[in-house]
Amino acid sequence: MNHARRTGMMAALSTYLIWGILPLYWNLLARAEANEILAHRIVWSFFFMVIVLIVTKRWQSFKEDCRALWADKKRGAILLMAAFVISLNWLTYIWAVNHDHVIDTSIGYYINPLMSVLFGIVFFRERISGLKKISLLLAAIGIVLMTYQLGNLPWVAVVLAVSFSVYGALKKQLHLNPFSSITLETMLMMPFAVPYIGILMASPVNHFSLATPDLALFLMGTGVVTAVPLVLFSYGANLLPLNVLGFFQYISPTIGLLLGIFFFHESFGMAQISALGFVWAAIVLFTVAESLRGR
C-alpha cells in the first residue's frame, strides 16, 4: 500500500470514527436545548474554519470562491439552500441524541447512501442496475415495516437521510471546495445564530455564560468536532477511490447503533431489528452492485 493511500485510509477512518462517537459529545451538552447547541455549533464552526483556511493557506482560494458565488447568483442561492438543509440535519441529529433516538439516527445514516442513489435517479436522471433497484426496494420495505410495527413514522431516520441526501445533491451542483463550502455555509447561518445566542445571553436559560465553565467549553468545542472530521474527510476523499470511501461510511452508523443499545440503553425491539435487517440486506446488495460496476 503506497503512502498516499495509507494516509487517505487513516483520514477516512478517523472521520467516520469521530462521526460515530459524536453522540457521546452531544450527550455532554444535554443540559442545553438543541436550538442553543446548533447556534453555538454554527458560530464556533465558522470561526474554527476561518483559522483552518488561514493556517492551510487557503484564504486566497476562499476569497476567489466568494467572488465567483457573488457573480453567479444561482450558485449563491443553491449554497444558501445547502446551508439551511445541513442546519436542519444538524438540529435533528442533536435533538435526537438528547431525546433517546440514537438508534433512529443510525438507521437514518444507514439508508442515506441509498437515498442519495434515489435522488440521483430522480434529479440527475442517473441509471442504476437491477441490483441497486432491489436494494432501494428493500430499504423502503424496512422503513414501512418499522412504521407499521411502531405505529408511527421513524421521522428522525427519514429526516436525517432525506436532508443529508438533499444536501449532497445541492453540493453536487456547486462544485465548491469543501473548506470554502463549510465556511460559507456557517457564515450564511451566522445572521440567525448570533442574534439567537444574544437573546439567550440576556435570559436565565442561557447555558453559555451562566452555566458551568465545562459546558461553555463544550459549546465552543462544537466548532472543533464539526470542522475536524470535515477537514479529514476532504483529505480522504482526495486520496481514495469512491468504492473504498463508500465502505467506510457505514462505520459511523454502526458505532451509533452500538452506542444506542449499550451506552444510551435505548429500546431495540423487533421493529428496529426487522427494519435494520432489510436495510443491511439493501446495503449488501448495493455494495455487490458497486463492486460489479467497478470490475
Long-range contacts (C-beta under 8 A, 24 or more apart in sequence): 4-239, 5-239, 5-240, 7-235, 7-239, 8-235, 8-236, 8-238, 8-239, 8-240, 8-244, 9-236, 9-240, 9-244, 11-232, 11-233, 11-235, 11-236, 11-239, 12-232, 12-233, 12-236, 12-237, 12-240, 12-244, 12-245, 12-248, 13-248, 13-251, 14-229, 14-232, 15-229, 15-230, 15-232, 15-233, 15-236, 15-248, 16-248, 16-249, 16-251, 16-252, 17-251, 17-252, 17-255, 18-225, 18-228, 18-229, 18-232, 19-229, 19-252, 20-251, 20-252, 20-253, 20-254, 20-255, 20-256, 20-259, 21-255, 21-259, 22-93, 22-97, 22-225, 23-97, 23-102, 23-105, 23-256, 23-259, 23-260, 23-263, 23-264, 24-259, 24-263, 25-218, 25-221, 25-222, 25-225, 26-93, 26-94, 26-97, 26-98, 27-97, 27-98, 27-264, 28-215, 28-218, 29-94, 29-98, 29-207, 29-215, 29-218, 29-219, 29-222, 30-98, 31-207, 31-211, 31-215, 32-207, 32-211, 32-215, 32-219, 33-205, 33-207, 34-91, 34-94, 34-95, 34-98, 35-91, 35-196, 36-196, 36-197, 36-200, 36-207, 36-208, 36-219, 37-94, 37-219, 37-222, 38-87, 38-90, 38-91, 38-94, 38-193, 39-192, 39-193, 39-194, 39-196, 39-197, 39-200, 40-193, 40-197, 40-208, 40-219, 40-220, 40-222, 41-90, 41-94, 41-222, 41-223, 41-226, 42-87, 42-186, 42-189, 42-190, 42-192, 42-193, 43-186, 43-190, 43-193, 43-194, 43-197, 43-223, 44-219, 44-220, 44-221, 44-222, 44-223, 44-224, 44-226, 45-182, 45-186, 45-222, 45-223, 45-226, 45-227, 46-183, 46-186, 46-187, 46-190, 46-223, 47-223, 48-223, 48-224, 48-226, 48-227, 49-179, 49-182, 49-183, 49-186, 49-223, 49-227, 50-183, 52-179, 52-227, 52-231, 53-179, 53-180, 53-183, 56-179, 58-177, 58-179, 58-180, 61-177, 61-179, 61-180, 62-177, 62-179, 62-180, 62-183, 65-176, 65-177, 65-180, 65-184, 66-180, 66-184, 69-176, 69-184, 75-173, 75-174, 78-170, 78-173, 78-174, 79-170, 79-174, 79-176, 79-181, 79-184, 79-185, 79-188, 80-188, 81-170, 82-167, 82-170, 82-171, 82-174, 82-181, 82-185, 83-184, 83-185, 83-186, 83-188, 83-189, 84-189, 85-163, 85-166, 85-167, 85-170, 86-163, 86-164, 86-167, 86-185, 87-189, 88-159, 88-163, 89-159, 89-160, 89-163, 89-164, 89-167, 92-156, 92-159, 92-160, 92-163, 93-160, 96-156, 96-160, 100-264, 100-266, 101-156, 101-266, 102-256, 102-259, 102-260, 102-264, 102-266, 103-256, 103-257, 103-260, 103-261, 103-266, 103-267, 103-268, 103-272, 104-154, 104-156, 104-157, 104-160, 105-156, 105-157, 105-160, 105-253, 105-256, 105-260, 106-253, 106-254, 106-256, 106-257, 106-260, 107-146, 107-154, 107-157, 107-253, 107-272, 107-275, 107-276, 107-279, 108-156, 108-157, 108-158, 108-159, 108-160, 108-161, 108-164, 108-253, 109-160, 109-161, 109-164, 109-252, 109-253, 109-256, 110-250, 110-253, 110-276, 110-279, 110-280, 110-283, 111-139, 111-142, 111-143, 111-157, 111-161, 111-279, 111-282, 112-160, 112-161, 112-164, 112-165, 113-246, 113-249, 113-283, 113-286, 114-139, 114-279, 114-282, 114-283, 114-286, 115-161, 115-162, 115-164, 115-165, 116-164, 116-165, 116-168, 116-169, 117-286, 118-165, 119-165, 119-166, 119-168, 119-169, 120-169, 123-169, 124-169, 124-172, 128-289, 129-289, 129-292, 129-293, 131-285, 131-286, 131-288, 131-289, 131-292, 132-285, 132-286, 132-289, 134-282, 134-285, 135-281, 135-282, 135-283, 135-285, 135-286, 135-289, 136-282, 137-282, 138-278, 138-279, 138-281, 138-282, 138-285, 139-278, 139-279, 139-282, 141-278, 142-274, 142-275, 142-276, 142-277, 142-278, 142-279, 142-282, 143-275, 145-271, 145-274, 145-275, 145-278, 146-271, 146-272, 146-274, 146-275, 149-270, 149-271, 149-274, 150-271, 154-275, 178-230, 178-233, 178-234, 178-237, 179-231, 179-234, 182-226, 182-227, 182-230, 243-290, 243-291, 243-294, 246-287, 246-290, 247-287, 250-283
